[in-house]
Amino acid sequence: MTSATTTAPVLPRRTPPPAGAGAGDRLSALLLLCFTLIAIVWANSPWGSTYDAFWDTHVEIVVGGFQAELTLHQLVNDGLMAFFFFTVGLEVKREFTIGELTDRSRAAVPVIAAVAGLALPAAIFMLFNAGTDEMHAWGVVISTDTAFLLGALAIIGPKFPWRLRTFLLTLAVVDDIGALVAIAVFYNEGIQLLPLVISAVLLVALALVRFLPMARGPAYAVLGFGLWLGVGAAGVHPTLAGVAVALVIPVFPPRRMEVERAAELTRAFRESPNTTYARAATRSLRDSISINERLQAAWSPYIAFIVLPIFALANAGVRLDPQTLSAAVSSPLTWGIVAGLVIGKFVGITGATALVRMLRIGTLAPGLTVSRISGGAALSGIGFTIALFIVGLAIEDPETQDLARVGVLAASVIAFVLGWLIFVVGDRLRPPVAVGAKLVRPFDPERDHFRGRPDAPHRIVEYGDFECPFCSRATGSIDAVIDHFGDDVCWVFRHLPLEQVHPHARESAQAVEAAALQGRFFEMALTLFANQDDLTTDDLCRYARDLGLDMDRFADDLRSPAVVRRVEDDRLDAQMMDLHGTPTFFIGERRHKGPYDSATLIAALEAERKPLGEPAAGA
């Protein structure tokens, strides 16, 4: 019995969303589009003068002796958008701490592609506008609108979108970082030292809020508002205060002790319902999840369905009268924005991905190809939100701003059509194979868990679930197959936790991977199969203790990012192949259909006339 274990490759930004997330992306994008159209219609209607008049309405903010006067437009761009950048900062912090950007090999491709997708559009824009007053507006073309990007991907609906979606989300994190740096460094109003020092002190205070025993939420709110005022007074755009607050908010994976404590308090409340236990259980459940993730979950719907639509309504009201359109057709500014976003993003991201892959600097997730990424790269030219945001920062003249907005809107439409054509034509030129008919990720002895010789002439790959009774019974079939073929067969096990019907399946898979890091994969796997009715966290720890594992290391590894991603990577492969049940077997590279008793599996393996030869070197 042999096991090979390495740290799992990292998935691009975020694990795939649950069922219905695609519908959420579409709804968010459609809402953003509707408010964009409302703004355009309003600005070009007989009542178009009321558009600017409404957003120029003055609002006063008074706090004690402090008084600030803003227009509604400034309140949206400087105030509401601080919450948008706050969620961006939360995302960045999470990805660099426990997310996909913690693994260099998998993160290298989207990171380098994103950098190319920032630099090339800016260079193209500056070529179009060299020597003009608008050259300073290169920041307009560097950023992708994530909401529109994901919504467009959901509307087009290419085959197997999840790997591409997570790749684009990882790319979007780096893209957002580049846009934030550009805003802070190149689009400030001159740095004022004293307010900047005060802001730094407030930032330190925000970092210490995590140690408060209570009232952390109000403390974050009050200090965050103070930081927003201080950053604005320092000459830096005040929305960046949202990013700064997000970066000092702690993020961590769920820890076993906190989860077990929450379970104990919940059990105590169930046995003796009272307000004391209810309050303690609620606090314990809340504290078992990092503040970062709680805030992301709480704020994201408001950002997607309120803040961004209002921003679109306040900023997309470009006048499309004949005079403006005529000026846009001959404007280097407009064409620089269109070329930068459409050509720069497409060529930069696709070219960098192909180059990085060719030079083997990084690796793509299984099933993700350069041709697939090219469609996402085209959609990345949709630079709506931050592009319009930077238009207001980089350009002062209202008529010139209109020319820039025409370019942003035109580029977004062209990018969507180009992305749609690439996906449609790509599917026609290379029709997708029958889903799940072939193993998407070849056997890799450096990564996979297996029994037998890696170069055996026969190979069987199983996707299983440790809480599935059929998988438990299938272990007997596998033993009989191995007894029949001896060293001429290699059995490979991969994870497919069916969480909807088996609530302990994912954690059980993680427990087996944690045991594998101490060289006890199969021992733990057989133990779990033999005790499928007892797979709680306490049970898993007891089995690990009985196997003589280092318990501190096991506890740390159980929910570590590497272990979580390892299980998730197998699950994503299964999702790509449309696997819905366990156990599912592959004989060589082909999916086995029908019974999986030992006699049937032996017959299927013997029907494989050609030996498989040497295994693939990687995923």
N, C-alpha and C positions, 0 to 999 in steps of 0.2 A: 504493500500500500504506500503510495507516494503522494505527496502534496507539494505543489509549488505555489508560493504566495508572494506577491509583491504589492506595494501600495497601489490602489486602484487609480486609473487615470481620472482626471477631474472633468466634470461636466461643465460646459459653458454656462454663463450666468443664469442661476436659479434652476431648480429642478422643474420638470414639466408640470404645468398647472393641472389641477384636478379637472374632471369632466365639467364642461361648461365654461372654462376659462377662455376658449376661443370665442364663444358667444359674448363674453365680457369685453374682450378686445374689440370685437366688431361694434358692440354697442357704444363703447367709449369713443372709437374713431368716428362712428356715424354721428354721435352727439357733437363732437368737435367740428365735424364737417357742416352740420346743420347750423351751428352758431356762426361759423365762418361765412356761410351763404347769407345768413340773416344780416351780418355786418355789412357784406358787400351790397346786398339789396337796399339796406337802410341808407348807406352812404351814397348810393346812386339813384335814390328815389326823389320825388319832388320835395320831400322833407329832409334831403340829405344834409342841409345846413344844421339840422338839430343833432346830427351824429356828433360832430365836433363840439357843438355847444353843450351837449349832455356830458361828454367825457371831460370837458374843461370846467365842469362845475367844481367849485372850491369846497373843501372839507377841512375843518379844524380839528386837530387832536390836542387836547389840553390835559396835562398831568401835573397837578400842583401848580408850580410856577412855570412849568415848561409848556410852550405852545408851538405847534407846528401847523402849517397850512399846506395842504396838498390838493391837487385836482383829483377827480375820480379816476382818471387815467393813471396818475402816479400812484394812487392808492392800490390799484390793481397790480401795476407793474412792480412797484416797490414793496407793497405790503402782502397782497395775496400770493404773489409769486415767490415770496420768501418761504411759504409753506411748500410750494412745489420743489424748490431747491433743498428744502429740509428733507423731503422724502428721497431726493436724489442722493443727498449726503448719507442718509441711513443705508441706502442700497450700496453705495461705495464702501462704507465702513464694513458692512456685512460681508461683501464679496472678498475684501482683502483680509478679513479676519478668519472667517470660517467657511467662506464660499468657494466658488470655482477659481478665483484668482490666487488661491493658496498653492496650486500646483503649477509649476513653471512649464512643464512640457505641454500640457493641454491648454493652458492659458496663453502660451506664447503666440499661437496663431491668431486668435482674435485681438490680442493686445497689439501685435505688430500691424495687423490689418487695420485696426482702428487708428493707429498713429499715421499710417499712410493715407487713410481716409480723412484725416485732419489736415495733413500737410499739402497733399496734392490739390485739393479744392482751393486752398488759400493761394497756392502758387498760380493756379490757372486764373483765379480772380485778379490777382495782381498783374498778370500779363495783360489782361483786358483793360485794366485801369491804371497802368503805369503812367506816372507823371500827372495824374489828375488828383483833384481834392478828395475823390471818393476812394482812393487806394486804401485809406485807413479803415474802410468798412470790410476788410477781408474776413473778419470774424463772423459775418453773416452766413458764410458758406461752410463753416466747419462742423456744424452740429446737426445730428439727425433727430427728428421728432419720434421718440420711442412709442408714444401712444398711437400715432398715425402709422408707424412702421408695423407694429404688431396687428393693428386693425386691418391694414392692407393685406398682410400675410393671411389673416383669418378669412378675409373676404375672398381672396384668390383661391385659397384652400389647396395648395399643392400637396402631393402625396407625401406622407411621412413628415409632417412639418415640425415635430417636436425637437429633433436635434438641431435643425436650422434655427428654430425659435430661441433655444437656449444659447446657441452660438451668437446670434444677433443681440441678445440681451447682454452677454458678456462684452461684446463690442461696444454696446451702448453705454456701459459703465465708463469705459476708457474715453469714449467720445464725450460724455458728460464732464469728465475730469478736465479734458482739454478745453471745453467751452468755459468751465468755471475759472480755470487759470487765465484764459484770455480776458474774461470780464474783469477779473481782479487786477491783472497786471496792465492791460492795454486800454481798458475803458473805465478808468477811475477819474476822479475830478481833481486830482492833486492830493497827496497824503498830508493830513494834519496830525502832528505828533501826539499832542495831549489826548485827544479822543481815541487815538490808536492805542495808547498806553492803558487808558481806562477800559477799552474793549478787551485788551489782553488780560487785565485783572478779572474782568467779568467771565472771561473764558476759563480761567483757572477755577473760579468759583463754581462754574457749571460742571467742570470735571470732578469736583468734590461732592456734588449733590448726590451721587450714587451711594455715599456713605451715610446719608441721613436715614434715621430709623423710620421716618414717616414724612408725609407731605412732600415727596420728591416731585410729583407732578406740578403743584403750584410753584415750587422753587424753580423748576425748569422754565415754566411759563414766564415768571417775573424776570428772572435773569436773562432769559432769551429775548424778551422785549427790550430790556436795557441794552443788550448787545446789539439789537437791531438799530436802536437809536445811535449808539456809539459808533458802529461801523459806518452808518450814513454820515455822521458828523465828521468822521475821519477822512472822508472823500472816497471811500470804497463803496461800490454799489450795495445798498442795505440788504438785498436778497441773499448775499453771501453769508450773512449772519445765520441764515437757516442752515447752510452747509456746515458752518463752524459748530453750531449747537449739535448737529447730528454726529459729527466726528468725535465728540467727547462722550457720547452716550454709549454705554457698554453693550457689547454683544457677545454671546456665548451659546454653545449648544446646550440643550437641556441636560442638567446634571442629575446623576442617579439619586443622590441623597435628597435633593429637593423634590424630585418626582416621587420618591418613596414617602417622603414626609407629607406631601399633598395627598397621596393615597391613604395614608394612615388617618389624617384628619378628616378626609371625606368619609372613611369607614366609621370613624367615631361619630360624625354628624348623623350618619344613617342610623346608627344604633341609639343615639340619644340626641334628637334634634333640638338645638337651642341656639340662641344668637351668638354666644361665645364661640362655639364650634363652627358656626356658619361663617363668622367673620375671619376666624383663623384659617379655615379651609379656603376661603376666597383669596385671602392674602397669599397663602402658600401656593395655590394654583397660579396666581399671577406672577409670583416671584420665581417660579420654576422655568418661566420663559423670559428671555432677555428683554430689557426695555426696548431695545432696537426693534426686535421682531414684533413686539406688541404695538409699537407706534406705527410700524409699517402697515400692519393689518388694519389698524384703526383709521389711519389717515388716507391710505391709498384710494378708497372709494370717493372720498370728498375731493381729492385732487383730480381724479379722472372725470368725475361727473359734475363738479361744481367749479373748481378753480380754473382748470384749463378751458372749459367752454366760455367762462366769463372773460378770460384773457383773450380768447379768439374774438369774442364780440367787441372787445375794447381795442384790438390791434389790427384786425383784418379788414377794416372798413376802407379799403382803397377805392379811389374814384376811377372808374373804368370808362371815362368819357373819351371821345375820339382824340382829343388833344393829348391826354395822358398816354393812351395806347400808341399814338403816333410817335410821341417822344420816347416811349419804352422800346419801340422797334429799332430805333437808331441809337439807343443809349448803351455805351460800354458797361455802365453799371448794371443794367438789367441783364445783358448778355453774359457779363462776367459771373453774375449770380447763377444764371441758368446753367452755364457751362461748368462752373465750379461744383454745383450740387449734383448735376446729372452725370457729367463725364468724370469729374474728379472723384466722386464717391465710388462710382462703378469701377473705374480703372484702378484706383488706389487700393480698394479693399480686395477686389478679385486678383489683381496682379500681385499684391503682397502675400495673399494666401497661397497662390500658386508657387511663388518664389520660396516662401518659408517651408512649404511642404517639400519642394524639390531639394532644398538644402538640408532638409531633415532637422531644422532648428526646433520644430515642435510637431505635434501630432494632431490630427483631426479626430473627432469622436467617431466611433464606428458608424458606418452608413452615411457619413457626411462627405460630400464630394465638392470639388472646386466648382463644377457646373451648377450644383445646387446653391452654393454660396454666391455665385454670380447673380442669381435672381434676387437674393437678399441684399446684395451690394447695390443693385439697381434701386430697390425700394428705399435704401438708406439715403437716397437723394431727396427724400421727403423731409425737408428741414424746417418745418413750420414754426413750432413754438419758440425755440431759442433763436432761430433766425430772425423772426419778427421782433423778438425781444432785443437783439443786438442792433437791429435797424434803428430803433429808438435811441440807443446809446451812441452809435457811431455816426449818425447823420442828423444834422440839425434842421436843415431846410425841409419844410413839409412837402413841397413838390418833389424833391429828390427822394424823400422817404417813400412817396407813392410809387416812384419808378422802381425802387428796391423791393417794395411789397409785390408789385407786379411780377418781378423776377422770381421771388420766393413762391408765389402761387403757381406760376407757370412751371417752374422746376418741379414742384410737388406733383402736379398733374402728369408731366412727362415722365417722371420717375416711376409713378404708379403704372402707367401704361407700359413702360419698358420692362418693369419687373414682371408684369402679367404676361407679356409676350415671351419673355425668357422662360418662364415656367411652362407655358402652354407649348411652345415650340420644343423645349427640352423634353417634355413628356412624349411628344410625338416622335421625335428623332430617336429617343431611347425609351421605349414604352416600359413602364414598371413591370417587373416580373410578378408572378402570382405571389401575393403576400404570404410570407411564412413558409414558402415551398423550399427555400434554401437558407442555410445558416448565414446570418449577416456578418458574424464575426468569427473568423477561423479560429481553430484551436491554437492556443498559445501556451506552451508548457512553462513559460516564465511567469504567467499570470494565473492560469486556470488551476483548479483543484482536480486531481485525476488519480485513478488507480490503474496500474499497468505500465507498459512501456510507452513513452510518448511517440515512438516511431513504429508502433504496432500496425500491422496491415489492416486491422479493423478498428473502427472508432465509433463510440456511441456517446452522444451528448444529451444530458438530461437537464431540463429546467424544472425545478421542484420547489416545494413549500413545506416547511418543517411542521406545520400544523395540519397539513392535508393527509387524511388517512390513506388515500390511494398512493401517495408518495411513500408512505411508510411500508405499504405492502409491496411496492415496486422494488424496494431494496432487496427483497428475497429473489425477485426475478433477475436483478443485476448480479447477485451472488452466483446464481445458476449459470448465467451467461459467462461470467469470468471463469467458473469451474470448467465450462465446456471448452472455451478457447484458450485458457491459460494465458501465456504471455503474448498471444496474437491479438488481444483486444485491449483497448484503452477506454476506460469509462471516465467521462468528464461531468462534473456537477456544476450547475449555475443556478442562481436564485431567481425565483418568480413568486414573491410573496403576494398572495391574494388577500389584501387587507379588508376588502368589503365583507368577506365571509370568514376570514381568519384573523381576528384582532391582534393576535400575538405573533403573526408570521414575520413581520418586518424586524421586530426586535430579536426574534429567534435567529433570523439570518445574520443580524449584526453580532449576536453572541457567538455564532459559529465562526464568523470572520475574526472576532476578537480572540477566540481560542486559536485560530489559524496563525495569528501573529506570534503565538507561543508554540507553534508546531503541533497543535492538537485538533486540527480541523475535523478529521473523520471520527475521532473519538467523541467529540462534542456532537457531531451530526448524528451519530448512532444513538447517543444518549437522548437527544431530543426526539428522534423518531420513536424511541421506546417509551417516552413519557409525554405524549402529545396532549394529554388532558391537564398537564401542569407545566405551563410555559410562561408564568408571570416573571417579573423581574427578579423577585426573590428566588424563584425556582431556578432561573438561569444562573444566578450567582451561586446557588448551592451546588449545581452540577459542575460549575467551574472549580469550586473549592474541592469537590470530590475528585476531580481530575488532577488536582495538585497544581493548578495554575496560580501565578502571582496575582493575587486578588486586586491589589492597587492598580496594577497595569491593566488587568481585565476591565476594571471599572472605568478607567480612563479611555480605553480603546472602544468600549461598547458603543458609545455615541460620538466617537471622534469623527471629524470630517472625512478622513480617509476611509474609514469603515462604512460610514453612511453612503459615501459616493460609490464604493465598491458594490454594494448591494443595489444601489440605484442604477448603476451602469448596466448590470445584468437585466434589471427590470425594464430599462429603456430598450435594450436589444429585443427583449420579448415583446414589448409594445410595438416596436417597428415591424416585427414579424406577425403581429396580430395574434399573439398567443393569449388565450383566455382561460385555459384550464391546466391543471397539473395532475400527474406529471406529463410533460411533453418531451418526446424523444426525437433526436436527429440521428439517423444512421449515416455516418460520414458527414456529408454536407446537406443531405436531403431529409426533409421532415418525414417522420414515420407516422402513418395514419393507421388506425385500427387497434386491436388488442395489444397489450404490452406484457403479456405473460412471457415466461422465459422461452418457451418453444417458438412463439411468434418472433420474438426479438432475435433468436438464434437464426431462424430461417431468413429473416430480413438481412442480417449481417452476412450470411453465406451467399445471399443473392448479389452482394456487391462483388462483382467479378474482378475489378481492378483494385490492387492495394492502394491505400491513400498515400503512401510514401511519407516523406518528411513533413512534419507539421509546419504551419505558417509561422513566421518569426514574430509576428505581432498582430495587434488588432487592426 
